[in-house]
């Protein structure tokens, strides 16, 4: 069989996608309904509601650099099953969270297992994607996360109109259990290590935590996630400032549909022509969307910006992640994944803080222009530090 026509939609690949989908449906549904629970049922404040997200992300970022080492030490199968077991168990502990202190402890511990699990699923699914279809396959894999972004909040906000928080959490936990069962059905293999690579020296050796070949690409991911944080964190208050708050939900729907619409096409272009044919136009389109957003005064402009941002970011992010994995040796894919997500998460965290400070000091318009320029500069970064080096290699 020709490698380029090797089947992609195999049973193991679909099991990986389904497992990942349930994981992120739970994550984004909880992110949406947890503040409502804290405010209405626990009598907390907005600051306390935000703190539950902060401690979860802090735990994920702290553990992420160790995830590659954990995968290397225990293997992909054992790491997947153990992390999925603890992630699933902690979904049920939310049912016991009747005070803020207990809830913050749960969020921190859950964030640890989320970090390890969301890292190990990448080298697992990578085993079932044919070599000549990596761009397409990883595109669909990231699409399962995008579906979680849409379905999680939709499910959570729809159900909370008719059910209480604990009932919804029980339903979401049951969904995660289905994914947990799936992980036992995935026929994983351990990557073969080169004979020379038996030890990375002392525990504190940088190679135990970072895949150096993935760092330049992960830095590019950090740049675009910085700009993406301006959408995640501030699109709702921005919409309110433009009297478009009623359409903020529509913005995310258009954004998500646009993000997924070109995924099958861009994946095939990546595989057949190379990453630069996707990444250059995607970053320019993302930048254009941010600039349009900075000038928005009407609903039409608001939704046009959503389309451009969805097309640009939605096409660039999975391609950059695929490139990071392809640059790493097969036995180091776990390290490459943790390196990628560590810098990607840092971009989100730093971006949320810095963009907030820019908005406070200047304006939303200035902040989005700043992000648009930063995204354009990331095109230059890709040209100089990634694309040109690949040509000269």
N, C-alpha and C positions, 0 to 999 in steps of 0.2 A: 504493500500500500504506500502510495506517495505520502510523505510526512505532511505536506501542505493540505492534504485532504483527510488526514486522520480525524476520527470523530471527536467532537468536543462535548456534545450533550450525552455523556455516558451517565450511568446510574450513580457512580461515586461523585462525579462533578455536580450533579443535581442535588445529591444529599448534602454536599458542602454548602451549596447556595442556600438550601432550605434552612440548614442549621444556622448559618450566618444571618439570614433574614429574621428568624425568631429571636436571635440574640439582640439585634438592633431594634426590632419592634419593641421589645421590653425596655431597652435602654432609652429610646426616645419617647416612649409613652410615659415612663416614670419621670423623665425630665420635665414633661409637660404637666402632669397631674400632681406631682409631689408638692410644688409651691401652693397649689390650691388646698391640698390636705393640710399643709403647715399653717396657712393663713386662716382657714375656716374651721378646722377641727382641732388643731393643737394650739390655736390662739397665738401663733408666732408672727414675726414681722417679715417684711420684704428682704431685709438684710439677712435674717436667719434662713429664709428660703434660698437666697443666693448662696449662702454658706454651704448648704448641702451639695450644691453643684461644685463649689470650689474644692471641698475636701475630696470628692470623688475624683476630680481631674488631678488634684495634687497627688493622690495615691497612684493613679495611673501613670503620671509622668515620672514619679520617683522609681517605680518598679520597671518601667519600660526598658531602660538600658540593661537590666539584668535578664530580660526575657530571652534574648538570644543565647545567653550562657545557660539558662535553665533548659532550653530546648536541646542544646548541645549535650548537656549532662544526662538528661533523662530520656531523650528521644522524642520525636513528634507525637507518637501514639500515646505514650504515658503522660506527656505534658498536656495533650488535648483532653484526655479522659479525666485527669485529676483536676485541671483548671475548670473544665465544664461541670464536673461534679460539685465543686465548691461554689462556682457561679450560680448553679441551679439551686443549691441549698440556701444560699444567701437571698435568693429571690423570695423565699418563703419567710425569711426573718422580718421582712417589711410588715408582715401581718401582726407582728408583736411590737412594732414601733409605736408606743403610745406616748412617747415624750421626745423632745428634741435631742437630748443628750444621746439616748439610745439610737435614734435615727442617724445622727452624725457618725457614731461608731460603725453602724451598719454600712453607711455610704463609703467610709474610708476603706473598710475591709472588702467590700464589694468592688470597689475601684481597683484594688490590687488584683483580684481574680479576673476582672474585666480586661485589664491591661495584658495579662499573660495569655488569656484566651483569645483576645482579638489579634494578638501577635502570632500565635501558633497556627491559627486557621489559615494563614497565608501560605506558609510552606506546605501545609496539608493539601490545599486545593491546587497548588502549583504542580503537584505530582500528577494531576489528572488533566493538565492542559498540554496538548501537543506543542513541541518546541516551536513550530512555525506558526502557532496560533496564540502565542502568549499575550499579545496586545488585545486580541479579541476576547480571550478567556478571562483575563484579569479585568477587562472592561465590564463583562457580565457579572463578575464577582463583586466589583465595586457597586454595580447597579443594585445588588441585593441590599447593600448599605443604604443606597439612595431610596429604595422602596421602604426601608425601615424609617427613614427620615419623614416620608410621607404618611405611611400607614400607622406608625407609632402614635404621633400626635393626633391623627384623625380618629383612631380607635379610642385613645384615652379621653379626648374631649367629647366624643360622641357618647361614650358609656357613662361619663361622670354626670351627665344630665339626668340619668335614670338610676344610677347605682352609686353606692358609696365607695370610698377609696379602697377599703379592704376587699370588697367583692371584685373590683377591677383588678387589683393586684393578684388575687387568686387565679383569675382567668389568664392573666399575663404569665404567671408562674407555670400554669399548666402548659402554655405554649412553649415555654423554655424547656419543659420536660420532654416534649416531643423532639426538639432539637437534640436533647441529651441522649435520647434513644438512637437517633440517627447517627451519632458519632461512633457508636459501636458497630455500625453497619458499613463504615467507610474502610476499605481495604488499604490501610496506610503501609508504606514501606519506609524504612529508615534510610536517609541518604548515605551513600558510601563515602567514607572519609579517605583522602589520599594517605598512603602509608606514612609519608613524612609528617603529616599533621596529626600527631598523637597528643600533644600538650601545648598549651598556650603559655607555659611558664607559670609565674606566680599569679595568684588570684587577681592582683591589681594590675595585671598587664592590660593595656588598653584594648588589645585584640579580644579580650574576654567580653567586652561590652560594646565595641564598635566595629562595624565592617568598614574599613577605610575606603574601599572602592565605592561604597554607597554614599559617603559623606557629601561630595559635591552635589549629587542629585538630591539628597535629603535637604541640603541648604536651599536649593531651589524650591522644594516643597515648603520649607519654612517661610520663604518670601511670599508665596502665593497664599498660604494659610493665614499669614498676618493680614493680608487684604481681605480674605474670606471672613475673618473674625468681625470685620466691620458690618458684614451682612448678618451673621449669626447673632451678634450681640445688640446691634443698634437699628435694625431695619424697622422694628415696631415703633420706637420713639421717634425715629426720623419720619415715618409715615404720619404719626400724630402731629408732628410739627408742620406738615404740609396739608393737614386736614384730609388725610387719606387712610386713617387708621382702620376704617371699615373694610378697606381693601388689602390690608396687610396679609390676611389669610390667602387671598387670591394671588398675591405676589409669590408666596411660597409654592402654591400649586403650579403656577406658570413656570417658576424657577425649576421645580422638580421635574416637570414634564419636559422642559427644554434640556435639562441636564441628562435625561435618559434617552432623548429622541435620537441623538447622533451616535450613541454608544456603540451599536453594532457596526456602523460605517467607519467610525474613527479607529476602532480596534482592527479592522481589516486593512485600513490604510497604513496603520502602524506596522503591521506584520509584513505587508507587501512592499512598502516604499521606505519605511524607517521612521523613527520617532520625531525627527525634525519637521516632517510634513504634517504632523498633528500639533506638536507643541508650539511652534511659532504662531500659526493662525489662532490657536486656542488662547494663548496668552494675550495676543493683541485684542481679540474679541472680549476677553474678560476685562481688560483695561478700558475698552470702549464702553462696556456696560457700566463700569464704576463712574466714568466721566459723565455719561448720560444721567446716572442717578444723582450726581452732584448738581445737575441743572434742572432737576424735575420740578414741575409745578402742576402737572396734570396727571390724570389716571393713565392716559395713553403712554406718556413718557415713563411713568412708573413701571408699567408692564413691559415696555420695550427694553428697559434696563434689566428687568427680570429675565427676559429671553436671552439677551447678550451674556449676562453673568452666568446663567445656567448653561448655555452652550459652551462658553469659554472655560469656566472652572470645571464643569462636568466632563469636558473632553481632556483637559490638561492633567487633572489629578491622577486618574488611573494610569495614564501613559507614563507619567513621571514615576509612579510607584513600580510599574512593570520594568522600566529602565533600570531602577535601583536594584531590583532582583536579578535582572539579566547581567549586570556588571559584577555580581558577586559569584564566587564558586558555589556549586550546588550544595555542598555541606555547610555553607555559611549563609544560606537564605534566611534562617531564623535571625541571625545577627543583622543581616541587611534590613529585614523587616522591622526589628526593634530600633535600629538606627534611624530608619525612615520615619517611623511614628513618633519617636522621641522628639526629633526636630520639628515634625509637623505639629505635634501637640504644643510644643514651646511657641511656635508661631501663632497658634490660636490664643494661648495664654498671654503672650506679650502684646499681640495685636489688640486684644480686648482692652488691655490696660492703656496702651499708648493711644489708640484711637479715641478712647473715652476722654483722655486728657486733652487731646487735640480738639475734640468737640467742645469741651468745657472752656478751653482757651480761645478758640476761634469760632467754628461753626460746623454743622454737618456737611455743608458744601465743600468747605476747605478740607475736611477730613477725607471725603470721598475722592477729591482731586489728588490729595496726597497718596492715597492707596492706588489710584489709577496710574500715577507716575511711577510708584514703586513697582507695580506690575509690569510696566513697560521696561523698567530697568532690569527686571528679571529676564526679559528677552535677551538683553545684552549679556547678562550673566550666563545664560544658557549657551549663547553663541561662543563666548570666550572660554568658559571653564568646562563645558561638557561636549558641545557639538564639535568644536575645533580640535579638542584633545582626542575625540573618537576618530576623527579623520587622520590625525597625525600618529595615532597608535599603531 
